[in-house]
Amino acid sequence: MPITASKLRENIYRILDEAIETGVPVEVVRRGKLLKIVPERKRGRLANLKKRKNVFVGDVEDIIGMDWSRYWNRDDLS
């Protein structure tokens, strides 16, 4: 429910703190226009990764039954 600019001015710190805590935007009506105060969302580190297509060539199901023993060397563990 939108509030007036006067109501925002009366309780600005309480209203802004509530928006930060809840993440709910504050809607303010000023001169017949609707304004929104929206808390910024932090982007996760995964959101910064470049999107790639066709990374795996072939059928993904094929790797489940593969024999990996020829790629594994006991000497590499030391």
N, C-alpha and C positions, 0 to 999 in steps of 0.2 A: 504494500500500500504506500503510495507516494506521500511524502511530507512536504510542507512548504519550506521555503528558504528561511523564513523567520523561525520556524520550529527547529531547523537544523542549526541556526545561529545560537539558539538558547542552549542546546545540548550537544554541541559539535563533538566534543571529546568523547562523551559517552557513546554517541551514535557511531563515530568512527571506530572506536575500540570494539564495539559490538560487531561491526562489519568485518573487522580483522579476525575476531575470534570465531565467528560463525561462517564466514566466507560468503554470506548473503549480501548481494549488492544493495546499496541504499539508493532509493529513487527520490529525487527532489524535483518539485514543480516550480519553475521560475518563468514568469512572463508567458505562461501557457505552454512552455516547452518542458519536456521531461528530460532530466539529466540523471545519469547513473554514476555512483561512486562504487567502483569495483576493486576489491583487493587483488593485487597482482599474485598470480600463481607462479611458484618457482618451477622451472623446467627441470625434469630429472636428467641425470647424466645420459641415460639411454636415448633421450629425445634428441641429443646432439649427434648421434651416429648417422652416417650417411646411409640412405636406403639403397640396397643393392638388389638386383634381380638376377635370377638364374645362377645362384652361387653354387649349388650342387648340380652336377651334370649326371643324369641317370635317374634311376628309381631309388628313392630314399630307403625303401624296404629292403633293397639288396644288401645294405651294409649290416643288417641284423644277423644274418647267417654267415657272414664272411669269416674265414679263418685268418686271424691276425697274427698267428704265431711266427710267420716268416718275417714280419716287420718288427718283432720284438726280440731284443738281444739282452741276455742276462748280464753281459759285461757292461752294458750302459747304466746299470743300477748303481755302480760304485762311484 
